[in-house]
Amino acid sequence: MFTLFQSADIKGAGGEPIPHPFKSLSRLEVEFRRGEFSLVVAGPGTGKSLLAANLAMRGGMPVLYFSADSSAATQISRAAAIITGADVREIKAALAAGRNSLFEGKLGKRWWIRMNYDAQPTPKSMELDLLGYLEVLGTSAHLICVDNVTNVDYGNVRDAESYTFGLEALCEYLSDMARSTNAHVLGMHHTTGEHSDGTSPIPLSGVKGKVSRVPSLILTMHKEDDGVGGRILNISPVKNREGFADPSGRTFASFRLNSSNLRLEELDGGFEFDSIS
């Protein structure tokens, strides 16, 4: 047991926001805090992995990324585009031709970012990677990405009830991981079926498996056409223990997805408040 004064001494980096490039989210009081677990929820192909990649590649901090949902070929193309600003199509062509040296210099400077591509990591294998990261780099990761949480092998799933129970237990495990490592653990997750097209705001109730109890922060994402063939990504804080939240999902920060370098770019005006009926 600790007194309140002792609690202030032992908290360490817990609660400290990690750096991120999303000013519009900060204006909505959204921060990714160390020692806490969050979920990004969206339909397939909406852009939740790109949000995580932008946070990991542009934050300038130690990162351990469990990429169960995407291969090394996909992630290295995304990472090189986001880091260098080069066109992702040109990067893919260069990688296919074996001209990796074009990007080795800048990618090598991000030595603190480590990737795991196991399609079904287990809690034990994840813990071994966490220990390996500490052993090799001499520090713990400040950001741990789990893409997607449903890819983690947390035991047998027999039916819908065991799926929901297992998913909540996994979220509790990831929350404990965040507290034990003092990292921010960011999990990517799916929506319920009626929101899977990703074209309208997703409320808190649209989180698949109804696991909203555990995460300290839940962001949902939906997309829209920008009118010139591009994509706008709208990010809604539907749960936020440390700041503003709108469970309806209709208050969001908007970003333009640069289809060339895959960076999320601030829109003029920062963020918009949709009307809430």
URMO-V452472 format. One record per run of one state. SS is the DSSP state (helix for helix, strand for strand, loop for the rest). FROM is the first residue (numbers start at 0). LEN is the number of residues. If there is no record, write none. Layout:
{{SS/FROM/LEN} {SS/FROM/LEN}}
This chain:
{{loop/0/3} {helix/3/7} {loop/10/6} {strand/16/1} {loop/17/5} {helix/22/5} {loop/27/5} {strand/32/1} {loop/33/3} {strand/36/5} {loop/41/6} {helix/47/11} {loop/58/4} {strand/62/5} {loop/67/4} {helix/71/13} {loop/84/3} {helix/87/9} {loop/96/4} {helix/100/8} {loop/108/4} {strand/112/4} {loop/116/5} {strand/121/1} {helix/122/15} {loop/137/5} {strand/142/5} {loop/147/1} {helix/148/3} {loop/151/1} {strand/152/1} {loop/153/6} {helix/159/22} {loop/181/2} {strand/183/6} {loop/189/1} {strand/190/1} {loop/191/1} {helix/192/3} {loop/195/8} {helix/203/3} {strand/206/1} {loop/207/9} {strand/216/9} {loop/225/5} {strand/230/10} {loop/240/10} {strand/250/7} {loop/257/6} {strand/263/10} {loop/273/4}}
